[in-house]
């Protein structure tokens, strides 16, 4: 029986044999890696990463149309955030979209026109993007962060294996950079919240003094309320104190600090319809019409009741402010067998895609003296109660806030 031995290059040459040369590749990968390193070395945030990646794709492939899509945590849908030569802004796509399902199945670059049975939404997406190749930003832990599409090349050449290898490697590098910057942002947020504990004592002391001034006015009004001089003095106190409170809030916004986030865990069995009814009793809707459509009976939930009321009140106030006190707020509760769902729908002007992207990020607010912590805190409270919060909105079509909470099935 013959034996096989490892091949030695020198022995081959002596025997007159010629070793096959490596198959030539389309790209100088060392040069491409240097290009990528240089392109991303000066990035300061995630937005710049997307900008540099789009530029690199354009310079490397020069195809007529490129789009970059990102998953927004606010509603779990994918939005087009960067593009070259797109004529229109396609609508966001949900996680159940056929393209997203193909991405999750393939986990790497692939030709979009592979496969049959495309539905209308898939054909419309291809029409808007002219996408021919799809490249995902995907990780095992975080799932699908986003993806990009490239159209066919101008001369109708097809993408070969070298193109796919290059796209796969660079997309992985971009994904890792995005995750690193997300981690940096999370640590920055933690540092800001730690600053709350250092400064809150001083500001809470000022707020306590201002509240005491108003309290004194209320107490004295019981005895001197009919006195004209007292009325004039009281109005001056109220005017001065309210302005001081506004100024203090402005200072709080400037230094990006907020109230203490420590919440007492007081979990109890409760009914979501009862929580909503009690919240509505303290909600002054002015000209807003608030309608509750509730499913009965709802199963009991284990929740921190007061914090959940704060979340609902915050959502209602946001809706009221968005509609300037005029419009309708519909609240609907339901149960799907596993989770209790609360939907709050308003008839306001809606939210732009640019604002949706950062809606749950702290210390960012569109309001003049907003602290930018309301929805951030709402998200924390809901997640502390093992729930989820999503916001679906489109300019000109109102806003829907969706809260879901799992029903705990007792052990038998």
C-alpha positions as CSV (number, residue, x, y, z in Angstrom):
1,X,0.0,0.0,0.0
2,X,1.4,3.4,-1.0
3,X,1.8,6.2,1.5
4,X,1.2,9.9,1.0
5,X,3.7,12.5,2.1
6,X,3.4,16.3,2.4
7,X,4.5,18.1,-0.8
8,X,7.8,20.1,-0.5
9,X,8.3,22.9,-3.0
10,X,12.0,22.2,-3.5
11,X,11.4,18.5,-4.2
12,X,8.8,19.5,-6.8
13,X,11.3,21.8,-8.5
14,X,13.9,19.1,-8.6
15,X,11.4,16.7,-10.1
16,X,10.6,19.2,-12.8
17,X,7.1,19.9,-11.4
18,X,5.7,23.5,-11.3
19,X,3.5,24.6,-8.3
20,X,0.3,26.4,-9.3
21,X,0.4,30.1,-8.7
22,X,-2.2,31.6,-6.4
23,X,-5.3,32.7,-8.2
24,X,-5.1,36.5,-8.8
25,X,-7.7,38.6,-6.8
26,X,-9.5,41.7,-8.0
27,X,-8.5,43.8,-5.1
28,X,-5.3,44.7,-3.2
29,X,-6.8,43.9,0.2
30,X,-3.9,45.4,2.1
31,X,-4.5,48.7,0.2
32,X,-8.2,48.5,0.8
33,X,-7.7,47.9,4.5
34,X,-5.4,51.0,4.7
35,X,-8.1,53.0,3.0
36,X,-10.7,51.8,5.5
37,X,-8.4,52.5,8.5
38,X,-7.7,56.0,7.3
39,X,-11.4,56.7,6.4
40,X,-12.7,55.7,9.9
41,X,-9.8,56.9,12.1
42,X,-11.1,60.4,12.4
43,X,-14.8,59.5,13.2
44,X,-16.2,61.0,16.4
45,X,-19.6,59.4,16.4
46,X,-21.8,56.8,14.7
47,X,-23.2,59.3,12.2
48,X,-19.7,60.0,10.9
49,X,-19.2,56.2,10.5
50,X,-22.2,56.0,8.2
51,X,-21.0,59.0,6.2
52,X,-17.5,57.5,5.7
53,X,-18.9,54.1,4.8
54,X,-21.2,55.6,2.2
55,X,-18.3,57.5,0.7
56,X,-16.1,54.4,0.7
57,X,-18.8,52.4,-1.1
58,X,-19.2,55.1,-3.7
59,X,-15.5,55.4,-4.3
60,X,-14.9,51.7,-4.5
61,X,-17.9,50.5,-6.6
62,X,-19.1,53.7,-8.2
63,X,-22.6,52.3,-8.7
64,X,-25.5,54.5,-9.6
65,X,-27.4,54.1,-6.4
66,X,-26.5,53.2,-2.8
67,X,-28.7,53.2,0.3
68,X,-28.0,52.6,4.0
69,X,-30.7,51.5,6.4
70,X,-30.7,51.5,10.2
71,X,-32.9,49.8,12.8
72,X,-34.5,52.4,15.1
73,X,-35.0,51.1,18.6
74,X,-38.0,53.4,19.1
75,X,-40.2,51.1,16.9
76,X,-38.0,48.2,15.7
77,X,-38.4,49.2,12.1
78,X,-35.6,50.0,9.5
79,X,-35.3,53.5,8.1
80,X,-33.2,54.7,5.2
81,X,-30.6,57.1,6.7
82,X,-28.1,57.6,3.9
83,X,-28.4,57.4,0.1
84,X,-26.7,58.3,-3.1
85,X,-29.0,59.3,-6.0
86,X,-32.2,58.1,-4.5
87,X,-35.1,60.0,-5.9
88,X,-37.5,59.5,-3.0
89,X,-37.6,58.5,0.7
90,X,-38.9,54.9,0.9
91,X,-41.2,54.1,3.8
92,X,-39.7,52.3,6.8
93,X,-39.8,48.5,6.8
94,X,-40.8,46.2,9.6
95,X,-38.8,43.3,11.0
96,X,-41.2,40.9,9.3
97,X,-40.5,42.3,5.8
98,X,-39.4,39.7,3.3
99,X,-36.0,41.4,2.8
100,X,-35.2,41.5,6.5
101,X,-36.1,37.8,6.7
102,X,-33.8,37.0,3.8
103,X,-31.0,38.9,5.5
104,X,-31.4,37.0,8.8
105,X,-31.4,33.7,6.8
106,X,-28.2,34.5,4.8
107,X,-26.3,36.6,7.3
108,X,-23.9,37.9,4.7
109,X,-23.9,39.8,1.3
110,X,-26.3,38.4,-1.2
111,X,-28.1,39.3,-4.4
112,X,-31.5,40.7,-3.7
113,X,-33.1,39.3,-6.8
114,X,-32.5,35.8,-5.6
115,X,-35.7,33.9,-4.7
116,X,-39.3,34.0,-5.9
117,X,-42.6,35.0,-4.6
118,X,-41.9,38.7,-3.9
119,X,-44.9,40.6,-2.5
120,X,-45.9,44.2,-3.4
121,X,-43.9,45.8,-0.5
122,X,-40.7,44.0,-1.6
123,X,-41.1,45.1,-5.3
124,X,-41.8,48.6,-4.2
125,X,-38.6,48.6,-2.0
126,X,-36.5,47.3,-5.0
127,X,-38.0,50.0,-7.2
128,X,-37.1,52.8,-4.7
129,X,-33.6,51.6,-4.0
130,X,-32.8,49.8,-7.3
131,X,-31.1,47.4,-4.9
132,X,-29.2,44.5,-6.5
133,X,-26.9,43.6,-3.6
134,X,-27.7,43.7,0.1
135,X,-25.0,43.8,2.8
136,X,-26.1,43.4,6.4
137,X,-24.7,44.8,9.7
138,X,-25.4,41.9,11.9
139,X,-24.0,40.4,15.1
140,X,-25.0,37.3,17.2
141,X,-25.7,39.4,20.3
142,X,-27.4,42.6,18.9
143,X,-29.0,41.0,15.9
144,X,-29.5,43.0,12.7
145,X,-28.4,46.6,13.2
146,X,-29.0,47.6,9.6
147,X,-28.0,47.0,6.1
148,X,-27.0,48.7,2.8
149,X,-28.0,48.1,-0.8
150,X,-26.1,48.6,-4.0
151,X,-27.5,48.8,-7.4
152,X,-26.1,47.2,-10.5
153,X,-22.9,48.7,-12.0
154,X,-23.3,51.2,-14.9
155,X,-21.9,48.7,-17.5
156,X,-24.2,46.0,-16.1
157,X,-21.2,43.9,-14.9
158,X,-22.1,41.5,-12.1
159,X,-20.6,41.3,-8.6
160,X,-18.1,38.5,-8.3
161,X,-16.7,36.5,-5.3
162,X,-14.0,39.1,-4.7
163,X,-16.7,41.9,-4.4
164,X,-18.6,39.8,-2.0
165,X,-15.6,39.0,0.1
166,X,-14.6,42.7,0.3
167,X,-18.1,43.8,1.2
168,X,-18.4,41.1,3.9
169,X,-15.1,42.1,5.6
170,X,-15.7,45.8,5.5
171,X,-19.3,45.5,6.7
172,X,-18.1,43.4,9.7
173,X,-15.5,46.1,10.5
174,X,-18.2,48.9,10.3
175,X,-20.5,46.8,12.5
176,X,-17.8,46.5,15.2
177,X,-17.2,50.2,15.0
178,X,-20.9,51.0,15.5
179,X,-21.0,48.7,18.5
180,X,-17.9,50.3,20.0
181,X,-19.4,53.8,19.6
182,X,-22.7,52.6,21.1
183,X,-20.8,51.4,24.1
184,X,-19.0,54.7,24.4
185,X,-22.4,56.5,24.3
186,X,-23.7,54.2,27.0
187,X,-20.8,54.9,29.3
188,X,-21.2,58.7,28.6
189,X,-24.8,58.5,29.6
190,X,-23.9,56.7,32.8
191,X,-21.4,59.4,33.6
192,X,-24.0,62.1,33.2
193,X,-26.4,60.2,35.4
194,X,-23.7,60.0,38.1
195,X,-23.4,63.8,37.9
196,X,-27.1,64.0,38.9
197,X,-26.2,62.7,42.4
198,X,-23.5,65.4,42.8
199,X,-25.6,68.4,41.7
200,X,-29.2,67.4,42.6
201,X,-28.9,68.3,46.3
202,X,-28.2,72.0,45.5
203,X,-31.0,72.3,42.9
204,X,-33.5,70.4,45.1
205,X,-32.7,72.7,47.9
206,X,-33.6,75.7,45.7
207,X,-36.8,74.0,44.5
208,X,-37.8,73.3,48.1
209,X,-37.4,77.0,49.0
210,X,-39.4,78.1,46.0
211,X,-42.1,75.6,46.8
212,X,-42.2,76.9,50.4
213,X,-42.8,80.4,49.1
214,X,-45.9,79.3,47.2
215,X,-47.0,77.2,50.1
216,X,-46.9,80.3,52.4
217,X,-49.1,82.2,49.9
218,X,-51.7,79.4,49.9
219,X,-51.7,79.3,53.7
220,X,-52.1,83.1,54.2
221,X,-54.7,83.3,51.5
222,X,-57.2,81.5,53.8
223,X,-57.0,84.5,56.3
224,X,-56.1,87.5,54.0
225,X,-57.4,86.4,50.7
226,X,-60.0,89.2,50.5
227,X,-57.4,91.9,51.3
228,X,-56.4,93.8,48.1
229,X,-52.9,94.6,49.3
230,X,-52.4,90.9,50.0
231,X,-53.7,89.9,46.6
232,X,-51.2,92.2,44.9
233,X,-48.3,90.9,47.0
234,X,-49.4,87.3,46.5
235,X,-49.4,87.8,42.7
236,X,-45.9,89.3,42.8
237,X,-44.7,86.3,44.8
238,X,-46.3,83.8,42.4
239,X,-44.9,85.7,39.4
240,X,-41.4,85.9,40.8
241,X,-41.4,82.3,42.1
242,X,-42.7,80.8,38.8
243,X,-40.0,82.7,36.9
244,X,-37.4,81.4,39.3
245,X,-38.6,77.9,38.7
246,X,-38.4,78.4,34.9
247,X,-34.9,79.8,35.2
248,X,-33.8,76.8,37.4
249,X,-35.2,74.3,34.9
250,X,-33.2,76.1,32.2
251,X,-30.0,75.8,34.2
252,X,-30.8,72.1,34.7
253,X,-31.2,71.6,31.0
254,X,-27.9,73.5,30.3
255,X,-25.8,71.2,32.5
256,X,-27.8,68.1,31.3
257,X,-28.8,66.8,34.7
258,X,-32.0,65.4,35.9
259,X,-33.7,64.2,39.0
260,X,-32.6,61.0,40.8
261,X,-33.6,57.9,38.9
262,X,-33.7,55.6,41.9
263,X,-37.2,54.1,42.1
264,X,-38.6,52.2,45.0
265,X,-39.6,48.8,43.9
266,X,-43.2,48.4,45.1
267,X,-44.5,45.6,42.9
268,X,-48.1,44.5,43.3
269,X,-50.8,42.7,41.5
270,X,-52.9,45.2,39.5
271,X,-55.2,45.6,36.5
272,X,-54.0,47.8,33.7
273,X,-57.5,49.3,33.1
274,X,-57.6,50.4,36.7
275,X,-54.1,52.1,36.4
276,X,-55.3,53.9,33.3
277,X,-58.6,55.1,34.9
278,X,-56.7,56.4,37.9
279,X,-54.2,58.2,35.7
280,X,-56.9,59.8,33.6
281,X,-58.5,61.2,36.8
282,X,-55.3,63.3,37.4
283,X,-55.0,64.2,33.7
284,X,-56.3,67.6,32.6
285,X,-56.9,67.3,28.9
286,X,-58.2,70.8,28.4
287,X,-59.9,70.7,25.0
288,X,-58.5,67.2,24.3
289,X,-61.0,64.3,24.0
290,X,-59.7,61.2,25.8
291,X,-61.4,57.9,25.0
292,X,-60.6,54.6,26.6
293,X,-61.4,51.4,24.7
294,X,-60.7,48.6,27.2
295,X,-60.9,44.9,27.0
296,X,-62.5,43.2,29.9
297,X,-61.4,41.2,31.8
298,X,-57.7,41.8,31.6
299,X,-55.4,39.4,33.6
300,X,-53.6,40.8,36.6
301,X,-50.0,42.2,36.1
302,X,-47.2,42.4,38.6
303,X,-46.1,46.0,38.3
304,X,-44.7,49.1,40.1
305,X,-48.0,50.9,40.0
306,X,-46.9,54.5,40.7
307,X,-44.0,54.5,38.1
308,X,-46.3,53.1,35.5
309,X,-48.8,55.8,36.2
310,X,-45.9,58.3,35.6
311,X,-45.2,56.7,32.3
312,X,-48.9,56.9,31.2
313,X,-49.2,60.5,32.4
314,X,-46.0,61.5,30.5
315,X,-47.4,59.9,27.3
316,X,-50.7,61.7,27.7
317,X,-49.0,65.1,28.4
318,X,-46.8,64.6,25.3
319,X,-49.9,63.9,23.2
320,X,-51.7,66.9,24.6
321,X,-48.7,69.2,24.0
322,X,-48.3,67.8,20.4
323,X,-52.0,68.7,19.7
324,X,-51.8,72.1,21.5
325,X,-54.7,70.9,23.7
326,X,-57.0,70.3,20.8
327,X,-57.7,66.8,19.3
328,X,-58.4,63.3,20.3
329,X,-56.5,60.8,22.3
330,X,-57.6,57.1,22.0
331,X,-56.4,54.6,24.6
332,X,-56.9,50.9,23.8
333,X,-56.1,47.9,26.0
334,X,-56.0,44.3,24.9
335,X,-54.6,40.9,25.8
336,X,-53.1,38.4,23.2
337,X,-52.8,35.5,25.5
338,X,-49.3,36.3,26.7
339,X,-49.0,40.1,27.0
340,X,-51.2,43.0,28.0
341,X,-51.0,45.8,25.4
342,X,-51.8,49.5,25.8
343,X,-52.0,51.7,22.7
344,X,-52.2,55.5,23.0
345,X,-53.0,57.2,19.7
346,X,-53.2,60.9,19.2
347,X,-54.2,63.1,16.2
348,X,-51.2,65.4,16.4
349,X,-48.7,66.4,13.7
350,X,-46.6,63.2,14.1
351,X,-42.8,62.9,14.5
352,X,-40.2,63.1,11.7
353,X,-37.9,60.2,11.0
354,X,-34.9,62.3,12.1
355,X,-36.5,62.9,15.5
356,X,-37.6,59.2,15.9
357,X,-34.0,58.0,15.6
358,X,-33.0,59.7,18.9
359,X,-36.3,59.7,20.7
360,X,-35.2,57.5,23.6
361,X,-31.7,59.0,23.9
362,X,-31.3,61.1,27.1
363,X,-30.4,64.8,27.3
364,X,-31.8,65.5,23.8
365,X,-35.0,67.5,23.7
366,X,-36.9,69.4,21.0
367,X,-38.5,71.6,23.7
368,X,-37.0,74.9,24.6
369,X,-36.4,74.1,28.2
370,X,-36.8,70.3,27.9
371,X,-34.4,68.1,29.9
372,X,-34.6,65.4,27.3
373,X,-35.1,62.7,30.0
374,X,-38.9,62.1,29.9
375,X,-39.1,59.2,27.3
376,X,-35.7,57.9,28.4
377,X,-37.1,57.5,31.9
378,X,-40.3,56.0,30.6
379,X,-38.3,53.4,28.7
380,X,-36.3,52.6,31.8
381,X,-39.5,52.2,34.0
382,X,-41.2,50.0,31.4
383,X,-38.2,47.8,31.0
384,X,-37.8,47.6,34.8
385,X,-41.3,46.1,34.8
386,X,-40.2,43.6,32.1
387,X,-42.2,45.4,29.5
388,X,-41.5,47.1,26.1
389,X,-42.3,50.5,24.7
390,X,-42.5,51.3,21.0
391,X,-43.5,54.5,19.2
392,X,-44.9,54.5,15.7
393,X,-45.3,57.9,14.1
394,X,-45.3,59.7,10.7
395,X,-45.5,63.4,10.0
396,X,-49.0,64.4,9.4
397,X,-50.5,61.2,10.7
398,X,-50.3,61.4,14.5
399,X,-48.4,59.2,16.9
400,X,-49.0,55.8,18.5
401,X,-47.3,54.8,21.7
402,X,-47.4,51.0,22.4
403,X,-46.7,49.5,25.8
404,X,-46.7,45.8,26.4
405,X,-46.3,43.9,29.6
406,X,-45.9,40.1,30.0
407,X,-48.4,38.2,32.2
408,X,-46.7,36.0,34.7
409,X,-48.3,32.6,34.9
410,X,-48.0,31.3,38.5
411,X,-46.1,28.1,39.1
412,X,-48.4,25.1,39.7
